[in-house]
Amino acid sequence: MSAAYTELQDRFARMSAISGAQSMLSWDQATMMPAGGAPVRSRQLAVLSVLQHDILTAPETGGLLDRATAAAGELTSMQRANLNEMHRVRIHACAVPASLVEALSHASAKCEITWRSARADNDFAALSPKLTELVSLVRESAAARADALGVTPYEALVDLYDPGSRVAEIDRLFGELQAFLPDLVLRIMDKQASVTKPVLPTGPFPVKAQEQLARALMQRIGFDFTHGRLDTSHHPFSGGVPEDCRITTRYDTQDFTSSLMAVIHETGHALYERGLPLEWVDQPVGRARGMTVHESQSLLYEMQAARSKEFLGWLSAELRVSFEASGPQWDGTNITALYRNVAPSLIRVDADEVTYPLHIMLRYELERALIDGSMKVSDLPAAWNEGMRQRLGVTPGDDATGCLQDIHWPSGAFGYFPSYTLGALTAAQMFRSACIAEPDILTELARGRFGRLNIWLRDNVHRKASICSTPELIEQATGQILGTATFRAHLEQRYLLD
């Protein structure tokens, strides 16, 4: 192994430690940090962002990459894949000056803090100036990255979350979904109207009982509490580092359904992180392969596995015990119908899997307009409401249930949203392939067990980390390129035939 490559490994290991510290500080900011800590937290995160950027963009790092590339024949295939990832990360970093990295870190931290109170107060006017400033900085960063990558500014942002993903492919897949989803939603709703409407069990459901059930489910799925935690936040998320995964959810004492599935969703993210090859955890090749694959893991557990009739039949018995309840509203048939009820709704995180892509396509359309400058931040509420009316037939009564509902834009995460639906398509293909390879998976789910599913995912997805591209990983795992056919067949089978 060349001395240059060895030095690069050391540099990227230091950057991995910095990134991990940033993740932990961000988790604390979202869960426990007092409001008065916001200014100093903003400075801390900005300093760490610039420090990481300085290491990446240093001329010495470029020289090491050149020398290691020249001696690539001395490296193993895994080391060469790692070297390729190092180049990719450096290209992004060198495109953006340190001053802009610092400004973006400060602006996103301030905007996110403002968003929390603005959403609670239904006050878009309070968020608008800070979001406008942040969008301006994101556009500047996107333009710089676009020049370096030879893509459009919006594609450069998508590339941050999903390396190699391009608008033409997203448009193709979203176009196919748009062609059949609206009609499918109507067909499913017509079918569901002909049967007894599911009944939401009557609360209250104590937070303590919900948390105890959530923790028990996490453990059954495979979460290791010696390497992670469950906490609460304004918006459910999974963060931390592979050795210390942090999951959050939010509880509603009148409705346990959303929180429970949010926990399962975030557990899917955490299992992916924990399943990455530990020996490469501090190197770029050892990281998760972008957010399409990440979201495929969370959605596979939440939508494919946890909403299967096998698992929901088992879960209904656990719910009765946890909430000390009885009656027909707690039987497997009603719980299954409850979790599979399809209807247009306002809130993305609570949407069913059939209408969910329509929420994402709206956000995709709006954030592209914000980045290309064809829409101003001040126009967002009206554009959001009209888009919801056109795509889902429902209109928010206020901005809190409209354009203020998501944390992504206030935190600077433009280009992330497409990965949710690309992940759903991937999840359908992966779950189908897993069940073909391991026919006992559904039988296990009926007993609340995830062992065979976990093993298949670790072998075919998690351990692959960033060794290959997202399209290559999906094709290797499922035997086909990413498409909409398996997802459509899954929805038709579950909602029209089951």
KADA-V480769 format. One record per residue. N is the residue number from 0. RES is the residue in three letters. PSI is psi as a letter, one per 30 degrees, with the letter a starting at -180 (999 if undefined). OMEGA is omega in degrees with one decimal (* if undefined). Layout:
{{N & RES & PSI & OMEGA} {N & RES & PSI & OMEGA}}
This chain:
{{0 & MET & k & -178.1} {1 & SER & l & 177.7} {2 & ALA & e & 179.8} {3 & ALA & e & 179.9} {4 & TYR & e & 178.6} {5 & THR & e & 178.5} {6 & GLU & e & 177.4} {7 & LEU & e & 177.4} {8 & GLN & e & 180.0} {9 & ASP & e & -179.7} {10 & ARG & e & -178.3} {11 & PHE & f & 173.8} {12 & ALA & e & 177.1} {13 & ARG & e & 178.5} {14 & MET & e & 177.1} {15 & SER & e & 177.7} {16 & ALA & e & 177.5} {17 & ILE & e & 179.4} {18 & SER & e & 178.3} {19 & GLY & e & 177.6} {20 & ALA & e & 176.3} {21 & GLN & e & -179.6} {22 & SER & e & 179.9} {23 & MET & e & 177.5} {24 & LEU & e & 178.1} {25 & SER & e & 176.3} {26 & TRP & e & 179.5} {27 & ASP & e & 179.5} {28 & GLN & e & -176.8} {29 & ALA & f & -172.4} {30 & THR & e & -168.7} {31 & MET & f & -173.2} {32 & MET & k & 174.5} {33 & PRO & l & -175.9} {34 & ALA & e & -178.7} {35 & GLY & f & 179.6} {36 & GLY & f & -174.0} {37 & ALA & e & -177.7} {38 & PRO & e & -179.1} {39 & VAL & e & 177.6} {40 & ARG & e & 176.9} {41 & SER & e & 179.4} {42 & ARG & e & -179.8} {43 & GLN & e & -178.6} {44 & LEU & e & 179.0} {45 & ALA & e & 179.7} {46 & VAL & e & 179.7} {47 & LEU & e & 177.9} {48 & SER & e & -179.6} {49 & VAL & e & 178.9} {50 & LEU & e & 178.1} {51 & GLN & e & 179.2} {52 & HIS & e & -179.3} {53 & ASP & e & 178.7} {54 & ILE & e & -177.6} {55 & LEU & e & -172.3} {56 & THR & f & -179.5} {57 & ALA & k & 177.2} {58 & PRO & e & 179.6} {59 & GLU & e & 178.4} {60 & THR & e & 177.1} {61 & GLY & e & 178.5} {62 & GLY & e & 177.8} {63 & LEU & e & 178.5} {64 & LEU & e & 178.9} {65 & ASP & e & -177.2} {66 & ARG & e & 178.9} {67 & ALA & e & 178.8} {68 & THR & e & 179.1} {69 & ALA & f & -179.5} {70 & ALA & g & -174.8} {71 & ALA & f & 178.5} {72 & GLY & f & 178.5} {73 & GLU & f & -172.6} {74 & LEU & l & 172.1} {75 & THR & l & 179.1} {76 & SER & e & 178.7} {77 & MET & e & 178.4} {78 & GLN & e & 177.0} {79 & ARG & e & 176.1} {80 & ALA & e & 178.0} {81 & ASN & e & 178.6} {82 & LEU & e & 177.2} {83 & ASN & e & 178.3} {84 & GLU & e & 176.6} {85 & MET & e & 177.4} {86 & HIS & e & -177.5} {87 & ARG & e & -179.2} {88 & VAL & e & -178.8} {89 & ARG & e & 178.1} {90 & ILE & e & 178.1} {91 & HIS & e & -175.8} {92 & ALA & e & -176.4} {93 & CYS & f & -179.3} {94 & ALA & f & -171.9} {95 & VAL & k & 179.1} {96 & PRO & l & -177.9} {97 & ALA & e & -179.3} {98 & SER & e & 178.9} {99 & LEU & e & 175.6} {100 & VAL & e & -179.6} {101 & GLU & e & -179.4} {102 & ALA & e & 178.9} {103 & LEU & e & -179.9} {104 & SER & e & 178.6} {105 & HIS & e & -175.1} {106 & ALA & e & -179.1} {107 & SER & e & 178.7} {108 & ALA & e & 179.9} {109 & LYS & e & -178.0} {110 & CYS & e & 179.5} {111 & GLU & e & 178.5} {112 & ILE & e & 178.5} {113 & THR & e & -180.0} {114 & TRP & e & -177.8} {115 & ARG & e & 179.8} {116 & SER & e & -179.7} {117 & ALA & e & 178.1} {118 & ARG & e & -179.8} {119 & ALA & e & -177.0} {120 & ASP & g & -176.3} {121 & ASN & h & -171.2} {122 & ASP & i & 179.0} {123 & PHE & e & -179.1} {124 & ALA & e & 179.0} {125 & ALA & e & -178.8} {126 & LEU & e & -169.4} {127 & SER & e & -178.9} {128 & PRO & e & -179.3} {129 & LYS & e & 177.5} {130 & LEU & e & 177.0} {131 & THR & e & 177.4} {132 & GLU & e & -178.7} {133 & LEU & e & 179.6} {134 & VAL & e & 178.3} {135 & SER & e & 178.7} {136 & LEU & e & 178.1} {137 & VAL & e & 178.0} {138 & ARG & e & 177.4} {139 & GLU & e & 177.9} {140 & SER & e & -178.9} {141 & ALA & e & -179.9} {142 & ALA & e & 179.6} {143 & ALA & e & 179.3} {144 & ARG & e & -179.9} {145 & ALA & e & 178.3} {146 & ASP & e & -178.1} {147 & ALA & e & -175.3} {148 & LEU & f & -177.0} {149 & GLY & h & 179.6} {150 & VAL & a & 176.1} {151 & THR & l & 179.3} {152 & PRO & e & -179.8} {153 & TYR & e & 178.0} {154 & GLU & e & 178.4} {155 & ALA & e & 177.2} {156 & LEU & e & 177.2} {157 & VAL & e & -178.5} {158 & ASP & f & 176.7} {159 & LEU & e & -176.0} {160 & TYR & f & -175.6} {161 & ASP & i & -174.2} {162 & PRO & k & 177.8} {163 & GLY & f & -178.8} {164 & SER & k & -177.5} {165 & ARG & l & -175.2} {166 & VAL & e & -178.2} {167 & ALA & e & 179.4} {168 & GLU & e & 177.2} {169 & ILE & e & 179.7} {170 & ASP & e & 179.3} {171 & ARG & e & -178.1} {172 & LEU & e & 179.1} {173 & PHE & e & 176.9} {174 & GLY & e & 177.6} {175 & GLU & e & 178.4} {176 & LEU & e & -179.5} {177 & GLN & f & -177.8} {178 & ALA & f & -177.1} {179 & PHE & f & -174.3} {180 & LEU & e & -178.2} {181 & PRO & e & 178.5} {182 & ASP & e & 179.9} {183 & LEU & e & 177.6} {184 & VAL & e & -179.8} {185 & LEU & e & 179.4} {186 & ARG & e & 179.8} {187 & ILE & e & 179.9} {188 & MET & e & 176.4} {189 & ASP & e & 179.9} {190 & LYS & e & -178.3} {191 & GLN & f & 177.8} {192 & ALA & f & -177.4} {193 & SER & f & 179.1} {194 & VAL & l & -178.4} {195 & THR & k & -179.3} {196 & LYS & k & 179.1} {197 & PRO & l & -177.5} {198 & VAL & k & 174.6} {199 & LEU & k & 177.7} {200 & PRO & k & -176.0} {201 & THR & k & 178.1} {202 & GLY & a & 7.3} {203 & PRO & l & 176.6} {204 & PHE & j & -173.7} {205 & PRO & k & -179.8} {206 & VAL & e & -179.3} {207 & LYS & e & 179.7} {208 & ALA & e & 177.9} {209 & GLN & e & -179.0} {210 & GLU & e & 178.6} {211 & GLN & e & 178.0} {212 & LEU & e & -180.0} {213 & ALA & e & -179.4} {214 & ARG & e & 178.8} {215 & ALA & e & 178.4} {216 & LEU & e & 178.5} {217 & MET & e & -179.7} {218 & GLN & e & 178.6} {219 & ARG & e & -179.9} {220 & ILE & f & 178.0} {221 & GLY & g & 179.9} {222 & PHE & k & -178.0} {223 & ASP & j & -176.8} {224 & PHE & f & 170.1} {225 & THR & f & 177.7} {226 & HIS & h & 178.7} {227 & GLY & l & -177.2} {228 & ARG & l & 170.2} {229 & LEU & k & 179.5} {230 & ASP & a & 179.1} {231 & THR & l & 177.4} {232 & SER & l & 178.1} {233 & HIS & e & -175.0} {234 & HIS & k & -178.9} {235 & PRO & k & 176.2} {236 & PHE & l & 174.2} {237 & SER & k & -177.9} {238 & GLY & a & -178.3} {239 & GLY & b & -178.5} {240 & VAL & l & -177.5} {241 & PRO & e & -179.4} {242 & GLU & f & -175.3} {243 & ASP & i & -174.5} {244 & CYS & k & -179.3} {245 & ARG & k & 179.8} {246 & ILE & k & 173.6} {247 & THR & l & 172.6} {248 & THR & a & 172.8} {249 & ARG & k & -172.1} {250 & TYR & k & 174.4} {251 & ASP & j & -175.4} {252 & THR & f & 178.5} {253 & GLN & f & -176.7} {254 & ASP & j & -178.0} {255 & PHE & f & -167.4} {256 & THR & e & -175.7} {257 & SER & e & -178.4} {258 & SER & e & -176.7} {259 & LEU & e & 179.3} {260 & MET & e & 175.6} {261 & ALA & e & 178.5} {262 & VAL & e & 179.0} {263 & ILE & e & 177.9} {264 & HIS & e & -177.4} {265 & GLU & f & 175.4} {266 & THR & e & 175.8} {267 & GLY & e & 175.1} {268 & HIS & e & -176.0} {269 & ALA & e & 179.4} {270 & LEU & e & 175.6} {271 & TYR & e & 179.9} {272 & GLU & e & -178.9} {273 & ARG & f & -177.8} {274 & GLY & f & 178.2} {275 & LEU & l & -177.3} {276 & PRO & j & -173.5} {277 & LEU & e & -177.1} {278 & GLU & f & 178.9} {279 & TRP & g & -169.4} {280 & VAL & f & -178.6} {281 & ASP & g & 179.0} {282 & GLN & l & -179.0} {283 & PRO & e & -178.7} {284 & VAL & f & -179.3} {285 & GLY & g & -179.7} {286 & ARG & l & 176.9} {287 & ALA & k & -176.2} {288 & ARG & i & 173.9} {289 & GLY & l & -170.5} {290 & MET & f & 172.8} {291 & THR & e & 178.7} {292 & VAL & e & 179.4} {293 & HIS & e & -179.9} {294 & GLU & f & 176.7} {295 & SER & e & -179.2} {296 & GLN & e & 178.8} {297 & SER & e & -179.1} {298 & LEU & f & 175.9} {299 & LEU & e & 178.6} {300 & TYR & e & -175.2} {301 & GLU & e & -172.3} {302 & MET & e & -175.6} {303 & GLN & e & -175.0} {304 & ALA & e & -171.2} {305 & ALA & f & 174.8} {306 & ARG & g & 172.9} {307 & SER & l & -179.8} {308 & LYS & f & 178.9} {309 & GLU & e & -177.8} {310 & PHE & e & -178.2} {311 & LEU & e & 174.2} {312 & GLY & e & 176.9} {313 & TRP & e & -176.4} {314 & LEU & e & -177.2} {315 & SER & e & 177.5} {316 & ALA & e & 178.4} {317 & GLU & e & 178.4} {318 & LEU & e & -179.8} {319 & ARG & e & 179.3} {320 & VAL & e & -175.6} {321 & SER & e & -176.5} {322 & PHE & g & 177.7} {323 & GLU & h & -172.3} {324 & ALA & l & 176.2} {325 & SER & l & 179.5} {326 & GLY & l & -174.9} {327 & PRO & f & -179.6} {328 & GLN & f & -179.1} {329 & TRP & g & -178.3} {330 & ASP & l & -174.5} {331 & GLY & e & -178.5} {332 & THR & e & -178.9} {333 & ASN & e & -179.7} {334 & ILE & e & 177.8} {335 & THR & e & 179.0} {336 & ALA & e & -180.0} {337 & LEU & e & -178.0} {338 & TYR & f & 178.8} {339 & ARG & g & 179.9} {340 & ASN & k & -178.2} {341 & VAL & k & 178.0} {342 & ALA & k & 175.9} {343 & PRO & k & -177.7} {344 & SER & l & -173.9} {345 & LEU & e & -168.2} {346 & ILE & k & -176.9} {347 & ARG & e & -172.8} {348 & VAL & f & 178.0} {349 & ASP & g & -174.8} {350 & ALA & k & 174.5} {351 & ASP & l & -173.6} {352 & GLU & f & -179.9} {353 & VAL & e & -179.3} {354 & THR & f & -176.2} {355 & TYR & e & -179.6} {356 & PRO & f & 179.0} {357 & LEU & e & 174.2} {358 & HIS & e & -177.2} {359 & ILE & e & -179.3} {360 & MET & e & 175.1} {361 & LEU & e & -179.8} {362 & ARG & e & 176.9} {363 & TYR & e & 179.5} {364 & GLU & e & -176.1} {365 & LEU & e & -177.6} {366 & GLU & e & 173.5} {367 & ARG & e & 179.2} {368 & ALA & e & 177.4} {369 & LEU & e & -177.5} {370 & ILE & e & -179.7} {371 & ASP & f & 174.4} {372 & GLY & g & -179.9} {373 & SER & f & 176.0} {374 & MET & k & 177.2} {375 & LYS & l & 178.3} {376 & VAL & e & -179.3} {377 & SER & f & 179.3} {378 & ASP & f & -172.0} {379 & LEU & e & -178.5} {380 & PRO & e & -178.4} {381 & ALA & e & 179.7} {382 & ALA & e & 178.1} {383 & TRP & e & -176.8} {384 & ASN & e & 179.0} {385 & GLU & e & 178.0} {386 & GLY & e & 176.8} {387 & MET & e & 179.2} {388 & ARG & e & -176.9} {389 & GLN & e & -173.3} {390 & ARG & e & -173.4} {391 & LEU & f & 177.9} {392 & GLY & g & 176.7} {393 & VAL & k & -178.1} {394 & THR & k & 179.7} {395 & PRO & k & 176.6} {396 & GLY & f & 177.8} {397 & ASP & l & -177.7} {398 & ASP & f & 178.9} {399 & ALA & e & 176.8} {400 & THR & g & 177.6} {401 & GLY & c & -170.7} {402 & CYS & f & 177.7} {403 & LEU & f & -169.4} {404 & GLN & f & -174.0} {405 & ASP & k & 178.7} {406 & ILE & f & -167.4} {407 & HIS & e & -177.1} {408 & TRP & e & 177.2} {409 & PRO & f & 177.5} {410 & SER & g & 176.6} {411 & GLY & g & -175.0} {412 & ALA & i & 174.4} {413 & PHE & k & -176.9} {414 & GLY & f & -178.9} {415 & TYR & e & -169.1} {416 & PHE & e & -178.6} {417 & PRO & e & -175.9} {418 & SER & f & 178.5} {419 & TYR & e & -178.2} {420 & THR & e & 173.1} {421 & LEU & e & 176.5} {422 & GLY & e & 178.2} {423 & ALA & e & 176.9} {424 & LEU & e & 179.4} {425 & THR & e & -179.4} {426 & ALA & e & 179.6} {427 & ALA & e & 180.0} {428 & GLN & e & -177.7} {429 & MET & e & -178.8} {430 & PHE & e & 177.7} {431 & ARG & e & -179.1} {432 & SER & e & 179.2} {433 & ALA & e & -178.3} {434 & CYS & f & 175.8} {435 & ILE & e & -179.2} {436 & ALA & e & -177.9} {437 & GLU & i & -174.4} {438 & PRO & f & -178.5} {439 & ASP & g & -177.9} {440 & ILE & e & -178.6} {441 & LEU & e & 176.4} {442 & THR & e & 177.4} {443 & GLU & e & -179.8} {444 & LEU & e & 177.9} {445 & ALA & f & 176.0} {446 & ARG & g & 179.2} {447 & GLY & h & -177.5} {448 & ARG & k & -175.2} {449 & PHE & g & -172.0} {450 & GLY & e & -176.5} {451 & ARG & e & 177.6} {452 & LEU & e & 180.0} {453 & ASN & e & -178.9} {454 & ILE & e & 179.9} {455 & TRP & e & -179.4} {456 & LEU & e & 177.9} {457 & ARG & e & -176.9} {458 & ASP & e & -171.4} {459 & ASN & f & -177.3} {460 & VAL & d & -169.3} {461 & HIS & e & -176.7} {462 & ARG & f & 179.0} {463 & LYS & f & 178.3} {464 & ALA & b & 179.6} {465 & SER & h & -179.2} {466 & ILE & e & -179.3} {467 & CYS & l & -179.4} {468 & SER & l & 177.6} {469 & THR & e & 178.3} {470 & PRO & e & 179.6} {471 & GLU & e & 179.9} {472 & LEU & e & -178.9} {473 & ILE & e & -179.0} {474 & GLU & e & 177.8} {475 & GLN & e & -176.8} {476 & ALA & e & -171.3} {477 & THR & f & -179.4} {478 & GLY & g & 179.0} {479 & GLN & l & 176.0} {480 & ILE & l & -178.1} {481 & LEU & k & 178.1} {482 & GLY & a & -177.8} {483 & THR & f & -171.7} {484 & ALA & e & -178.6} {485 & THR & e & 177.8} {486 & PHE & e & 179.3} {487 & ARG & e & 179.3} {488 & ALA & e & 177.4} {489 & HIS & e & -179.0} {490 & LEU & e & -179.5} {491 & GLU & e & 178.7} {492 & GLN & e & -176.0} {493 & ARG & e & -169.4} {494 & TYR & f & 179.5} {495 & LEU & f & -174.6} {496 & LEU & e & -178.3} {497 & ASP & 999 & *}}
